[in-house]
């Protein structure tokens, strides 16, 4: 019986170690993926802020980051339209 208990403990410890490795790897991948998406939003906003009024951000997903991208793009479109109208009025 003591050999079985020691074997079960060793198996449980191995399972725990594998589970921790899997959790660490999964969380790292999710963090890198999310960081990359936020960095893309930031680059698009930086381009718009620098004066490229046609710059837009990627907004293909249906999650919160995608919704933020769509809102940024809508805002950029409205600003671009307003600047265009002001330019036309200024020419007049």
C-alpha positions in Angstrom: 0.0 0.0 0.0 2.7 2.6 0.8 4.1 2.1 -2.8 0.7 2.9 -4.3 0.3 6.0 -2.1 3.8 7.3 -3.1 3.0 6.6 -6.8 -0.3 8.4 -6.6 1.4 11.4 -4.9 4.1 11.5 -7.5 1.5 11.3 -10.3 -0.5 14.1 -8.7 2.6 16.2 -8.4 3.4 15.7 -12.1 -0.2 16.5 -13.0 0.0 19.7 -10.9 3.3 20.8 -12.5 1.9 20.1 -16.0 -1.2 22.1 -15.2 0.9 25.1 -13.9 3.0 25.0 -17.1 -0.1 24.9 -19.3 -1.7 27.8 -17.4 1.5 29.9 -17.6 1.9 29.2 -21.3 -1.8 29.9 -22.0 -1.9 33.2 -20.1 1.3 34.4 -21.8 -0.1 33.7 -25.2 -3.4 35.5 -24.4 -1.5 38.5 -23.0 0.8 38.8 -26.1 -2.3 38.5 -28.4 -4.2 41.2 -26.5 -1.1 43.5 -26.3 -0.6 43.2 -30.0 -4.2 44.2 -30.7 -4.0 47.2 -28.4 -0.7 48.2 -29.9 -2.4 48.2 -33.4 -5.1 50.5 -32.0 -2.5 52.8 -30.6 -0.5 53.0 -33.8 -3.7 53.9 -35.8 -4.6 56.6 -33.3 -1.0 57.9 -33.3 -1.2 58.2 -37.1 -4.5 60.1 -37.0 -3.1 62.4 -34.2 -0.1 63.1 -36.4 -2.3 64.5 -39.1 -3.2 61.5 -41.3 -7.0 62.0 -41.2 -7.5 58.9 -43.4 -5.9 56.6 -40.8 -8.2 54.0 -39.4 -7.6 51.2 -36.9 -8.4 47.5 -37.4 -11.8 46.6 -35.9 -12.8 43.2 -37.1 -13.5 41.4 -33.9 -16.8 41.5 -32.0 -15.2 41.9 -28.5 -14.5 45.1 -26.5 -11.3 45.8 -28.4 -13.1 45.6 -31.7 -15.9 47.8 -30.4 -13.3 50.4 -29.3 -11.8 50.2 -32.8 -15.1 50.8 -34.5 -15.8 53.8 -32.2 -12.4 55.2 -32.9 -13.0 54.8 -36.7 -16.4 56.4 -36.5 -15.0 59.4 -34.5 -12.1 59.7 -37.1 -14.6 59.6 -39.9 -16.7 62.4 -38.4 -13.6 64.5 -37.7 -12.4 64.0 -41.3 -15.8 65.0 -42.6 -15.9 68.1 -40.4 -12.4 69.2 -41.5 -13.4 68.7 -45.1 -16.5 70.9 -44.7 -14.5 73.5 -42.9 -11.9 73.5 -45.7 -14.7 74.0 -48.3 -16.2 76.8 -46.3 -12.8 78.4 -45.9 -12.3 78.3 -49.7 -15.7 80.0 -50.2 
